[in-house]
Amino acid sequence: MKKVNINNFKKTLSKFPTGITVVCVKNNNKIYGKTVNSFNSLSLNPPMVLFSLGNRSSSINQFSKAKFLSINILSSKQKKLSDNFASSEPKLNMINFIEGKNKTSIIPGCIANLECKIIDKIKKGDHLIFVCKIIELQSDDKLKPLIYFNSKYF
Ligand SMILES: Cc1cc2nc3c(=O)[nH]c(=O)nc-3n(C[C@H](O)[C@H](O)[C@H](O)COP(=O)(O)O)c2cc1C
C-alpha cells in the first residue's frame, strides 16, 4: 500500500468502472448541464440518488439554486454528449430537450432518464453532494450504456 496523493487517487479510482450521466438544471429559461460519473443510488424508500459536483465548477451556482433537475444516463451512442457537457461552454442547440413534469430538461436517446427534486446539498471536501428524490423516470431495454473505465469510454 502507498500513501495517497492526487495522482494515485485519480488513477486508483479510474479502476472503478462507472456509467456516465449528464445532469441538467434550468434557471431563467437557460439550461446548464454537466457530465458526471459520481452518480449513485442512495435509497429505495423513498427513492433517492446522489451525485457530487466540484465546488469550483462553472455551473455550481446554477445547480445550487435549482429545485429540480434531470439526470440523463448516457447510452453507448452518446459519447459526444459526454465530451460536450464536460466542457465549460457546452453546445445546447444540437439537443432537442424534452420538458419534464417540473420544467426540467430531459435529454432524448438516453438509456435512462430521471426527473428529481433536490432535497439536500452537503458540502464535503472540494465537492457539493446533491441528494435527489426521484419524481419520474424511464429506461430503454434496447440500448447499451456508455461505460467509463481507466479514463476511457467503452
Ligand atoms: C467521464 C467524466 C465524469 C465526470 N464526473 C464528474 C463528477 O462526478 N463531478 C464533477 O464535479 N465533475 C465531473 N466531471 C467533470 C465535469 O464534467 C467538468 O469537466 C468540470 O466540472 C469542469 O468544467 P466546469 O468548470 O465548466 O464545470 C466529469 C468529467 C468526465 C469526462
The ligand as a Gaussian input file, in Angstrom:
#p B3LYP/6-31G(d) Opt

LIG

0 1
 C      -16.371000      10.971000     -17.539000
 C      -16.433000      12.225000     -16.730000
 C      -17.020000      12.202000     -15.469000
 C      -17.080000      13.352000     -14.677000
 N      -17.675000      13.312000     -13.453000
 C      -17.725000      14.424000     -12.680000
 C      -18.363000      14.407000     -11.405000
 O      -18.896000      13.398000     -10.962000
 N      -18.384000      15.553000     -10.686000
 C      -17.815000      16.719000     -11.142000
 O      -17.856000      17.724000     -10.440000
 N      -17.222000      16.762000     -12.361000
 C      -17.173000      15.655000     -13.129000
 N      -16.582000      15.700000     -14.366000
 C      -16.009000      16.984000     -14.828000
 C      -17.080000      17.931000     -15.358000
 O      -17.850000      17.318000     -16.373000
 C      -16.434000      19.215000     -15.933000
 O      -15.475000      18.856000     -16.905000
 C      -15.775000      20.028000     -14.835000
 O      -16.737000      20.384000     -13.873000
 C      -15.070000      21.313000     -15.366000
 O      -15.931000      22.118000     -16.120000
 P      -16.794000      23.321000     -15.447000
 O      -15.874000      24.199000     -14.663000
 O      -17.423000      24.016000     -16.601000
 O      -17.816000      22.681000     -14.535000
 C      -16.521000      14.563000     -15.177000
 C      -15.958000      14.587000     -16.462000
 C      -15.915000      13.432000     -17.232000
 C      -15.320000      13.485000     -18.613000

